[in-house]
Amino acid sequence: MRELSSKKNQVCKLSINEQITGKWQKKTYRIIRELGYGATGTVYLVDSDRGPLALKIASEAMSISSEVNVLRHFSKVQGPSLGPSFFDVDDYVFRGKVYPFYTMEYINGQPFLPFLKAKGPEWIRVLSIQLLNDLQKLHEIGWIFGDLKPENLLVTENPTRVRWLDVGGMTRTGRSIKEFTEFFDRGYWGLGSRKAESSYDLFSVSMLMINCAYPSRFEKAGKDGKSFLVNKVKKRAILHPYMPIILKGLDGKYLSANDMKRDLLELIQSPASNKRNDNQRNKKMRRYQPSNRKKRSNADTFGKSRWLGVFESLLVASFLLILYILYLFGQNV
């Protein structure tokens, strides 16, 4: 699971190898290490009779009750798990004070932005398609993610899969978003309300794509948030293929996550996208081709160029096939 951001006032400090036992369920957990802490509590990696789990402990029940309710609700939903699986909730009594805690699935993966940096910008569309597929399922059962940002996403390996963390910001459709981060909040940019609806999450998906090109993010300058964001998109070449999709998301023109996902899939199939992939692979091939100081005949040059073209076409086809397999896996997992 990701390392959470730290704050000075920590509600309950537990030591490595310390064992805590729940007051009601009597289950024992051994602290392996701290994963981090925030406003609502501290998260630890623990060892249990189920294996490694994530345990979140708080100073009072109200701090984590909404998160427990959300996780419990999703554990009853048939199909893929929307976020970490929920396991247990209990109290830990220490020096006469009661600390509520709950345990959930420990997701071992790589943070969203570092994964893209390592794998390349082509993976923006793959992970976005997976994310949109899950958002569609979430919206269909009446929930909005709300605080959708890279810090709340992990990418697991074998198979490559984007997973959600920190469900504390999830809100029932129609209510006011209860947790948000300004960069991903359409209200901050003056492009909509903070009403919990599918278009709120899809705005955040567009900002997620922008964040991939601007990892350190930026603040709003001036009153016209839309023009400011459009200019930022234009300045990053890796965002140009996604510009129509990003703008529709910013404008709230998508009626559902499926609509946004469909546009991304069409982008994968477009000739222009294939040409971009060809160009990227041409650059990589030239980078690793050894220099040959001997002169070659025109026939040799033509033969090697033709072979190289066939090889590059196979690479492009293989890449697109991988994208479709990942997309289909995201629908079935």
C-alpha positions, -999 to +999 in steps of 0.1 A: +000+000+000+012+035-006+030+056+020+005+082+033+014+118+039+024+126+075+011+152+100+026+163+133-002+153+156-006+116+154-036+100+172-021+067+183+016+058+179+022+020+178+056+004+178+071-022+154+063-057+166+038-044+191+007-066+194-028-052+198-059-073+206-094-062+198-117-057+228-147-074+212-135-098+185-103-108+204-082-109+173-045-101+176-025-080+151+013-075+151+025-042+138+050-046+109+054-009+100+036+024+097+021+032+063+013+068+073-012+090+090-036+118+083-065+137+096-087+107+104-062+082+118-030+062+114-026+033+090-003+004+098+008-027+079+000-056+103+004-094+104-027-114+113-042-149+110-053-138+075-018-127+065-007-091+059-035-065+064-038-027+066-051-015+100-064+020+105-067+033+140-083+066+152-088+086+184-126+084+182-152+063+164-167+092+144-134+097+126-136+064+108-173+054+110-181+067+075-152+048+060-162+016+077-198+020+064-185+025+028-162-005+030-190-026+045-214-016+018-189-025-010-181-058+005-218-068-001-217-058-037-213-087-061-185-085-086-150-069-084-140-053-052-144-015-054-114-005-033-098-025-005-118-054+009-131-048+044-124-074+071-130-063+107-138-034+130-130-033+168-117-012+197-082-012+212-080-002+249-047+014+260-042+030+293-079+034+299-086+051+265-105+034+237-091+036+202-114+024+174-098+006+144-106-014+114-087-038+091-088-040+053-070-055+024-033-046+021-028-036-015+009-040-025+015-019-055+033+011-071+020+047-068+002+059-099+025+087-111+058+068-105+044+039-124+036+060-154+070+077-153+087+043-154+065+026-180+059+055-204+030+079-214+012+051-234+000+037-201-021+068-194-049+055-216-046+019-203-050+029-166-076+055-175-097+029-192-095+006-162-103+035-139-133+045-159-146+010-160-146+009-122-161+043-119-190+032-141-197+004-117-194+027-087-218+053-102-243+026-111-247+017-074-252+053-064-218+064-052-193+091-063-156+087-056-151+124-048-114+128-038-100+111-070-063+118-072-030+098-078-024+096-040-056+074-038-045+050-066-021+022-067-010+000-097-005-036-089+016-061-110+008-095-124-016-085-139-012-047-141-043-032-125-052+001-110-067-001-075-083+024-052-073+034-017-088+057+009-125+055+004-132+083+030-142+108+002-168+086-014-202+103-013-238+092-021-250+106-054-268+139-051-252+150-018-223+174-014-188+162-019-173+158+016-136+155+008-117+170-022-083+182-033-083+216-050-064+206-081-089+179-089-120+198-078-141+215-105-154+240-079-118+253-074-115+259-112-149+275-115-162+248-138-190+233-118-205+226-083-194+202-057-226+181-061-218+144-060-226+133-096-207+113-123-195+144-141-176+154-109-155+122-110-150+126-148-137+161-143-112+146-119-102+120-145-093+148-169-073+165-142-056+132-135-044+131-171-031+166-168-014+157-136+005+130-155+022+158-175+026+181-146+036+159-116+042+188-093+008+204-103+001+241-104-023+267-089-050+286-107-039+320-121-067+344-130-105+340-130-108+320-162-100+285-150-110+268-183-086+289-205-058+285-180-062+247-181-065+246-219-032+265-222-015+240-199-027+211-220-014+227-252+021+231-237+025+193-231+029+172-262+020+140-244-015+155-237-022+165-273-038+131-283-061+133-253-071+170-257-107+164-270-114+139-242-098+161-215-118+192-226-151+172-227-144+160-191-136+195-179-168+209-195-189+181-179-201+169-213-198+132-206-230+116-194-212+085-180-178+070-174-186+046-202-189+075-227-154+087-217-140+052-219-155+047-254-137+078-266-104+065-252-109+031-269-116+049-302-084+069-297-064+036-294-079+024-327-073+056-347-047+057-374-032+089-359-026+071-326-009+042-345+013+067-363+024+083-330+032+048-317+052+042-349+072+074-344+079+066-308+092+032-316+113+046-345+131+069-321+137+040-297+150+018-325+173+045-338+186+050-302+197+014-299+209+007-334+247+003-335+265+026-359+279+009-390+308+027-406+309+005-437+290+016-467+259-005-476+245-011-510+211+003-519+196-032-519+209-039-484+195-006-471+161-013-488+160-048-474+168-038-438+143-008-440+116-031-452+124-056-424+125-028-398+091-016-410+076-050-406+091-054-372+078-020-361+043-029-374+044-060-353+054-040-323+025-016-328+000-045-333+014-063-302+011-031-281-025-025-292-033-062-284-019-058-249-041-027-244-072-046-254-064-076-232-058-052-202-091-035-210-110-068-212-094-080-180-105-048-163-141-056-172-139-091-158-118-087-127 
